[in-house]
Amino acid sequence: MAHPTFSLNILRNLTQLLGPGVLMATAAIGGSHLVASTQAGAIYGWQLALLVFIVNLLKYPFFRAGVSYTISAGETLQTGYLRLGKGYLLTALLLNIISAVVNSAALLMFSASLLGYFMPMDISVPLLAAVILIAILVILIGGHFAALEKISKAIMITLVIATISATFIAWQNGAVAPDDYVSPSPWTMAAIGFLVVTMGWMPAPIEISGITSLWLKKQCEEKAVTAKSALFDFNLGYFTTMILALVFLALGALVLHGSGEALASGGIGFSKQLVGLYAGTIGEWARWLIAVVAFLCIFGSALTVYDGYSRAVTEAILLLNGKKEMPERNVVLVLSLVAVLSFIIVLFFKTALLAMLGFAMTLAFITTPMFALLNHKLVHRAELHDSVKAGPLVTTLSYIGLAYLFGFLAIFIAWKWFL
């Protein structure tokens, strides 16, 4: 039998290896999982399970590029974009600025709505958003990267245990849909808008790969990181997001599918309804379990997104001005600007949470092919470490992924503006 101290040391050493991959997972498991995956299960049952799996699989090479390139070249993806040409980095910067404000605002609004569920009285979404935003800024400005890393690990461990527990209970109770319930088909032209929303943030916008690259470079500056440990950390984080996407879809299929309930579009109303529907099926005792899962899911995503996008925008601006160092004060300045702009958006969209999330996910779907192409070009031109070099399977997935992303984007454009 293993000695407890020995087992504890192994666990501690394993935990210390984790970092950017866990941060990426924390950023990813937000609106895409709690909203898109849950709604996919709620509306269509199990019909979109294979699509969710395939979408995650086809995006894998482009997210992996952030680890492969950084651990091999010792520089971030954005530095690599600059090597490809100034126009590439400028394109990435412009897309990141838009995504930074829109995605941060969407997650801030959702976090505030979920926080409202715990309040004994009705409090406006803007006020709750201000509380969430102050907490995020205190953590990021006061604790910097170390605080972000520790909090993300705690959130992920709690989130995985709680979500799987809730799904197991729902599975034991059985689906709520009547035996004669006929599920609507997702394979119609009318459903394209929903499919785009589902795929936009599944598992996350691909520009998160550039943010993962930044986090990895930061980690390499603070501790010894090998190519194998970096890839292990990434794979663990990525495949955890893939599994949890299917778990949230299962929750939607088991608890909400066929229930006859239409999800509210308002922030706090949506959050209370979502938690209430789960509690009504799983059991009243599970109400707080679901509420905690939902809040951790979105707050963790908001926390990492604010940090990551701010670092990505800051780095790109400095690189375009010929500077390689990234002082923390510059990151704080951009973070503060993103915080102000995202809060202004919350003030305008305070009563339309799902509309805001849908807009953010659609934007992510439109920008995703560009980042995928950038990452594909970069890793195929760079000299990569043998431990992280893509094999035939990952290379094939990369080409299929590009065809899928640009092909579906063309279908979406045709459906939106020409059909």
C-alpha positions in Angstrom: 0.0 0.0 0.0 1.4 3.4 -1.0 2.5 5.7 1.8 0.1 8.7 2.2 3.0 11.2 2.1 4.3 9.6 -1.1 0.9 9.8 -2.7 0.5 13.4 -1.6 3.8 14.3 -3.1 2.9 12.7 -6.4 -0.4 14.6 -6.5 1.4 17.9 -5.5 4.0 17.4 -8.3 1.2 16.6 -10.8 -0.7 19.7 -9.8 2.3 21.9 -10.2 2.7 20.7 -13.8 -0.7 22.0 -14.6 -1.2 25.6 -15.6 -2.0 27.0 -19.0 -4.1 24.0 -20.0 -6.2 24.3 -16.9 -6.6 28.1 -17.5 -7.7 27.3 -21.1 -10.2 24.8 -19.8 -11.5 27.3 -17.3 -11.9 29.9 -20.0 -13.6 27.5 -22.3 -16.1 26.0 -19.9 -18.4 29.0 -19.9 -21.2 30.0 -22.2 -20.4 27.3 -24.7 -21.1 24.6 -22.1 -23.7 26.0 -19.7 -25.7 27.7 -22.5 -24.9 26.2 -25.9 -24.4 22.5 -24.8 -27.3 22.7 -22.3 -29.6 24.2 -24.9 -28.5 21.7 -27.5 -29.6 18.9 -25.2 -32.7 20.7 -24.1 -34.0 21.4 -27.6 -32.8 18.4 -29.6 -32.0 15.8 -27.0 -29.1 13.6 -28.0 -29.1 14.4 -31.7 -26.3 17.0 -31.5 -23.9 14.9 -29.3 -21.9 13.7 -32.2 -21.7 17.2 -33.7 -20.4 18.6 -30.4 -17.8 15.9 -30.2 -16.7 16.4 -33.9 -16.5 20.2 -33.4 -14.2 19.8 -30.4 -12.1 17.3 -32.2 -11.7 19.4 -35.4 -10.6 22.4 -33.4 -8.0 20.5 -31.5 -5.0 21.1 -33.8 -5.5 24.9 -33.8 -5.6 25.1 -30.0 -2.7 22.7 -29.7 -0.7 25.1 -31.9 -0.4 27.5 -29.0 1.5 24.9 -27.0 3.5 23.3 -29.9 4.8 26.6 -31.1 5.6 28.3 -27.8 7.3 25.4 -26.1 9.4 24.9 -29.3 10.2 28.5 -30.3 10.2 30.0 -26.8 7.9 32.8 -28.0 4.2 33.3 -28.2 1.9 32.7 -31.2 1.5 36.4 -31.7 5.2 36.8 -32.1 5.0 34.0 -34.7 2.2 35.9 -36.5 4.5 38.9 -36.7 7.2 36.7 -38.3 4.6 35.7 -40.9 4.0 39.4 -41.6 2.9 42.5 -39.9 -0.6 42.3 -41.5 -1.2 38.9 -39.8 -0.5 40.3 -36.3 -2.6 43.4 -37.1 -5.5 41.3 -38.1 -5.2 39.2 -34.9 -5.1 42.4 -32.8 -8.2 43.9 -34.4 -10.1 40.6 -33.9 -8.9 40.3 -30.4 -9.9 43.8 -29.5 -13.5 43.1 -30.6 -13.6 39.7 -28.9 -12.1 41.1 -25.7 -14.9 43.6 -25.2 -17.8 41.5 -26.5 -16.9 38.1 -24.9 -15.9 39.7 -21.6 -19.2 41.6 -21.5 -21.2 38.5 -22.2 -19.5 36.5 -19.5 -19.6 39.4 -17.0 -23.4 39.8 -17.6 -23.9 36.0 -17.2 -21.8 35.9 -14.0 -23.8 38.8 -12.6 -27.1 37.0 -13.4 -25.9 33.9 -11.6 -24.7 35.8 -8.6 -28.2 37.3 -8.4 -29.6 33.8 -7.8 -27.8 33.8 -4.4 -29.1 37.2 -3.3 -32.0 37.3 -0.9 -33.4 40.4 -2.6 -33.7 41.6 -6.2 -30.6 43.5 -7.3 -30.1 45.0 -10.7 -27.7 43.2 -13.2 -25.5 46.3 -13.6 -24.9 46.5 -9.8 -24.1 42.8 -9.6 -21.9 43.1 -12.6 -20.0 45.9 -10.9 -19.4 43.6 -7.9 -18.2 40.7 -10.1 -15.9 43.1 -12.1 -14.3 44.5 -8.9 -13.6 41.0 -7.7 -12.0 40.1 -11.0 -9.9 43.2 -11.0 -8.7 42.7 -7.4 -7.7 39.1 -8.2 -5.9 39.9 -11.4 -4.2 43.2 -10.4 -3.5 42.1 -6.8 -2.6 38.5 -7.3 -1.4 38.5 -10.9 -0.7 35.3 -12.7 -0.1 33.2 -9.6 -3.5 34.0 -8.1 -5.2 33.3 -11.5 -3.5 29.9 -11.7 -4.4 28.8 -8.2 -8.0 30.0 -8.4 -8.5 28.3 -11.8 -7.3 25.0 -10.5 -9.6 25.2 -7.5 -12.6 26.1 -9.8 -11.8 23.3 -12.3 -11.6 20.6 -9.6 -14.8 21.7 -8.0 -16.6 22.1 -11.3 -15.7 18.7 -12.6 -16.8 16.9 -9.4 -20.0 18.9 -9.1 -21.1 18.6 -12.8 -20.4 14.9 -13.1 -22.3 14.3 -9.8 -25.3 16.2 -11.0 -25.3 14.3 -14.3 -25.0 11.0 -12.6 -28.0 11.8 -10.4 -30.0 13.0 -13.4 -29.1 9.8 -15.3 -30.3 7.7 -12.3 -33.6 9.6 -12.3 -34.1 9.1 -16.0 -35.2 11.6 -18.7 -38.2 13.8 -18.2 -39.4 13.6 -21.8 -42.5 11.5 -22.4 -42.1 8.3 -24.3 -44.1 9.7 -27.2 -42.3 13.0 -27.4 -41.0 13.8 -30.9 -37.8 15.9 -30.9 -37.5 18.7 -33.4 -34.8 18.1 -36.1 -31.6 20.2 -36.0 -30.9 19.3 -39.6 -33.0 22.0 -41.2 -32.2 25.5 -42.6 -34.1 27.1 -39.7 -31.7 25.6 -37.2 -28.5 26.9 -38.8 -28.5 30.0 -36.6 -28.5 27.8 -33.5 -25.8 25.5 -34.9 -23.6 28.5 -35.5 -24.1 29.7 -31.9 -23.3 26.2 -30.6 -20.1 25.9 -32.7 -18.9 29.4 -32.1 -17.8 28.9 -28.5 -17.3 25.2 -28.7 -15.1 24.6 -26.8 -13.9 28.2 -27.0 -13.0 30.8 -29.6 -9.7 29.8 -31.3 -8.0 33.0 -30.3 -7.9 31.5 -26.9 -5.0 29.5 -28.3 -2.9 32.7 -28.5 -3.9 33.4 -24.9 -2.8 29.9 -23.8 0.5 30.6 -25.6 1.0 33.7 -23.5 0.2 31.9 -20.3 2.6 29.1 -21.2 5.4 31.6 -21.9 4.7 33.2 -18.5 4.8 29.8 -16.8 8.1 28.9 -18.5 9.6 32.1 -17.1 8.6 31.1 -13.5 9.3 27.3 -13.5 10.9 24.5 -15.5 8.5 23.3 -18.1 9.3 20.5 -20.6 7.6 19.9 -23.9 6.0 16.7 -22.6 4.6 18.3 -19.5 3.3 21.3 -21.5 1.5 18.9 -23.9 0.2 16.8 -21.0 -1.2 19.9 -19.4 -2.8 21.1 -22.6 -4.3 17.7 -23.5 -5.7 17.2 -20.0 -7.4 20.7 -20.1 -8.7 20.3 -23.7 -10.2 16.8 -23.3 -11.7 17.8 -20.0 -13.6 20.6 -21.9 -14.6 18.1 -24.5 -16.0 15.6 -22.0 -17.8 18.4 -20.0 -19.4 19.7 -23.2 -21.0 16.3 -23.6 -21.9 16.1 -19.9 -23.7 19.5 -20.1 -25.5 18.3 -23.2 -26.5 15.2 -21.3 -27.9 17.3 -18.5 -30.0 19.3 -20.9 -31.2 16.1 -22.6 -32.1 14.4 -19.3 -33.5 17.3 -17.4 -34.9 19.9 -19.9 -35.6 18.0 -23.1 -39.4 17.5 -23.6 -40.2 19.5 -20.4 -42.2 22.1 -22.4 -40.3 25.0 -20.7 -39.0 27.9 -22.9 -35.8 29.5 -21.5 -36.2 33.1 -20.5 -34.0 35.7 -22.2 -33.5 38.0 -19.2 -30.4 37.6 -17.1 -31.5 36.8 -13.5 -34.8 35.3 -14.8 -32.8 32.9 -17.1 -30.5 31.9 -14.2 -33.3 31.2 -11.8 -35.3 29.3 -14.4 -32.3 27.1 -15.4 -31.4 26.2 -11.8 -35.1 25.7 -10.9 -35.6 23.3 -13.8 -32.7 21.2 -12.7 -33.7 21.3 -9.0 -37.3 20.3 -9.9 -36.1 17.2 -11.7 -33.0 16.1 -9.8 -34.4 17.1 -6.4 -34.7 20.2 -4.3 -31.6 19.4 -2.3 -29.6 19.7 -5.6 -30.6 23.4 -6.2 -27.5 24.8 -4.6 -25.3 22.2 -6.3 -26.5 23.3 -9.7 -26.3 27.0 -8.8 -22.7 26.6 -7.6 -21.8 24.7 -10.8 -23.3 27.3 -13.0 -21.7 30.2 -11.1 -18.2 28.7 -11.0 -18.5 27.8 -14.7 -19.1 31.3 -15.8 -17.1 33.2 -13.2 -14.0 31.1 -13.9 -14.4 31.7 -17.6 -14.9 35.5 -17.1 -11.8 35.6 -14.8 -9.5 33.9 -17.3 -11.0 35.8 -20.4 -10.4 39.2 -18.8 -6.8 38.3 -18.1 -6.1 36.5 -21.3 -7.5 39.0 -23.8 -5.9 41.9 -22.0 -2.5 40.2 -22.3 -3.0 39.3 -25.9 -4.1 42.9 -26.9 -1.2 44.4 -24.9 1.4 42.1 -26.4 0.2 42.7 -30.0 0.3 46.5 -29.5 3.8 46.3 -28.1 5.1 43.9 -30.8 3.7 46.2 -33.5 5.7 49.0 -31.9 8.9 47.0 -31.9 8.9 46.1 -28.2 9.4 42.6 -26.9 9.0 43.1 -23.2 5.5 43.3 -21.7 5.5 45.3 -18.4 2.6 44.4 -16.1 1.5 48.0 -15.9 0.7 47.9 -19.6 -1.5 44.8 -19.0 -3.3 46.5 -16.1 -3.9 49.6 -18.3 -5.5 47.5 -21.1 -7.3 45.3 -18.5 -8.9 48.5 -17.0 -9.9 49.7 -20.5 -11.5 46.3 -21.4 -13.3 46.4 -18.0 -14.8 49.8 -18.6 -15.9 49.0 -22.2 -17.4 45.7 -21.3 -19.3 47.2 -18.3 -20.8 49.9 -20.7 -22.1 47.0 -22.9 -23.7 45.4 -19.9 -25.5 48.6 -19.2 -27.0 48.4 -22.7 -27.8 44.7 -22.8 -28.8 44.3 -19.1 -32.2 42.7 -19.9 -31.2 40.5 -22.9 -28.7 37.9 -21.7 -29.3 35.2 -24.3 -29.3 37.8 -27.1 -25.9 39.1 -25.9 -24.5 35.6 -25.5 -25.8 34.6 -29.0 -24.1 37.7 -30.5 -20.8 36.9 -28.8 -21.0 33.2 -30.0 -21.9 34.2 -33.5 -19.0 36.7 -33.6 -16.6 33.9 -32.4 -17.8 31.6 -35.1 -17.1 34.2 -37.8 -13.6 35.0 -36.5 -12.6 31.5 -35.7 -11.6 30.4 -39.3 -9.1 33.3 -39.5 -7.3 32.3 -36.3 -7.4 28.7 -37.3 -5.7 29.5 -40.6 -3.0 31.7 -38.8 -2.2 28.8 -36.4 -2.1 26.3 -39.2 0.3 28.3 -41.3 2.5 29.0 -38.4 3.0 25.5 -37.0 3.6 24.1 -40.5 6.4 26.6 -41.1 8.1 26.5 -37.7 10.7 24.0 -36.4 8.8 22.1 -33.7 10.1 20.0 -30.8 9.8 16.3 -31.6 7.6 15.8 -28.5 4.9 18.2 -29.7 5.3 17.9 -33.5 2.0 16.9 -35.1 1.6 13.4 -36.4 -0.4 12.3 -39.5 -3.6 12.2 -37.5 -3.4 15.7 -36.1 -2.2 17.1 -39.5 -5.2 15.4 -41.2 -7.5 16.8 -38.6 -6.0 20.3 -39.2 -6.8 20.2 -42.9 -10.3 18.8 -42.3 -10.9 21.4 -39.6 -10.0 24.2 -42.0 -12.4 22.9 -44.6 -15.1 22.5 -42.1 -14.7 26.0 -40.6 -14.5 27.9 -43.9 -17.2 25.7 -45.4 -19.7 26.2 -42.7 -18.9 29.9 -42.6 -19.8 30.1 -46.3 -23.1 28.3 -45.6 -23.8 30.6 -42.7 -23.2 33.8 -44.8 -25.4 32.4 -47.6 -28.1 31.5 -45.1 -27.9 34.9 -43.4 -27.8 37.3 -46.3 -28.7 35.5 -49.5 -31.4 32.8 -48.7 
